[in-house]
Amino acid sequence: MKKLRIGIIGCGRIAVLHFDAVANSDRAELVSCADIVVEKAQKYAEEYHINAYSDYSQMFAKEQLDAVHICLPHYLHTKVAIEAMEAGLDVLVEKPMDINMARAKEAVEASKALGRVYGVISQSRYTPSAMMVKEAVKSGKLGKILSVRSVVTWKRTDAYYDEDAWRGTWDMEGGGVVINQAIHSVDLVRWIVDSELESMDCAMHKRNHPTIEVEDVAEGMARFANGTLYHFWYTINYGRDEPIDIRMVCEKGTVLLEYNDAVIKYSDGTIEENHRDLKPTKGKDYWGNMHANQISNFYGACLGLEKLDIDGEEALKTHRVVCAMYDQGGLKPQSL
Ligand SMILES: NC(=O)c1ccc[n+]([C@@H]2O[C@H](COP(=O)([O-])OP(=O)(O)OC[C@H]3O[C@@H](n4cnc5c(N)ncnc54)[C@H](O)[C@@H]3O)[C@@H](O)[C@H]2O)c1
């Protein structure tokens, strides 16, 4: 079978999982990587015996790649994705799509116009626990979802924001807890509820990080077109990273989804559970080991073997909810 020739752009924190996934894939071959801080690219290049670049456009020109993974700060996602697609490459970009709706749509339009595969990482959908809940809702066994409660209480210190200039800024990160950390929960809720957003009431606050521009708290309630109410509280001012916590009250039962753990209690007394420890082999525990599954699906789509699970249109559905929180939140400058 043909192996895809892969390049990775952005050799920072999350890149470790992408390198590991490509190196262990039987559908792809790791060829090169690029980082504007070339020493970061060189470190991976030495480890994986590949070529390092400081300029990704030189990498496009020289390496005859089939696809790239984009692991860059948020504001560069669309720009680099479009440049890669124009160079004839398929693209897998890290979440979020970009810092606003208009830019996110540009990449989706470009992928359609240029006929390129364009995937957006949302690895939390690949936990067995989340998949079990999605399946139960889809099968109709739980009836209508009446209410969802989604809580993220994580810890991001001033030092975390001081480490990289793009973090904590409106024009480069595009927001704080919602667009960077809670986006995984927003995506799970939107994907499981599977309905258009009807209305959003959100308040954003900067309560505990005097040096950043963006929100460290967001709370509110949204309504989906199917009538489901979505209550949320997201903060990075807590003492540690607690598991993502999503609860649901449905017509025929209740759901608790706590990252790797899911418990569904049906009104007739039956219980379905899933508890799987998904520690990744590299990187931080809470990143899980689901990247490899999503990356494999992306390669399957590039090779014409599988349908892409999370393409641009699918990712836009979640991005719309994220952007609605910012539109309503009262902190983000309207111009962005
Ligand atoms: N899916 C997840 O669970 C998860 C977890 C962490 C981060 N992420 C996402 O991954 C992306 C990267 O985050 P990170 O924490 O690795 O950030 P990071 O700052 O550690 O890494 C970004 C890298 O991009 C490089 N870079 C910046 N501008 C560049 C340019 N013009 N050309 C080439 N390289 C450039 C930087 O030097 C840096 O090495 C973000 O979108 C983030 O939201 C996703």
The ligand as an ORCA input file, in Angstrom:
! r2SCAN-3c Opt
* xyz 0 1
  N      -5.763     18.599     20.807
  C      -5.232     18.900     21.991
  O      -5.556     18.322     23.026
  C      -4.218     20.003     22.051
  C      -3.391     20.136     23.176
  C      -2.431     21.168     23.176
  C      -2.363     22.047     22.092
  N      -3.221     21.904     21.044
  C      -3.206     22.849     19.905
  O      -1.991     22.693     19.178
  C      -1.586     23.950     18.648
  C      -0.174     24.251     19.126
  O      -0.183     24.329     20.536
  P       1.139     24.076     21.377
  O       0.724     24.029     22.800
  O       1.913     22.960     20.817
  O       1.901     25.468     21.083
  P       3.465     25.775     21.140
  O       3.592     27.243     21.266
  O       4.113     24.891     22.139
  O       3.951     25.301     19.691
  C       3.744     26.074     18.531
  C       4.999     25.989     17.688
  O       4.793     26.717     16.467
  C       6.008     27.373     16.138
  N       5.732     28.476     15.208
  C       5.160     29.668     15.485
  N       5.061     30.399     14.347
  C       5.542     29.637     13.340
  C       5.696     29.825     11.935
  N       5.297     30.951     11.329
  N       6.270     28.829     11.207
  C       6.677     27.681     11.802
  N       6.554     27.455     13.138
  C       5.995     28.415     13.889
  C       6.544     27.820     17.486
  O       7.937     28.120     17.427
  C       6.225     26.633     18.369
  O       7.282     25.697     18.417
  C      -2.630     24.958     19.115
  O      -3.592     25.085     18.114
  C      -3.237     24.305     20.339
  O      -4.565     24.737     20.616
  C      -4.117     20.889     21.001
*
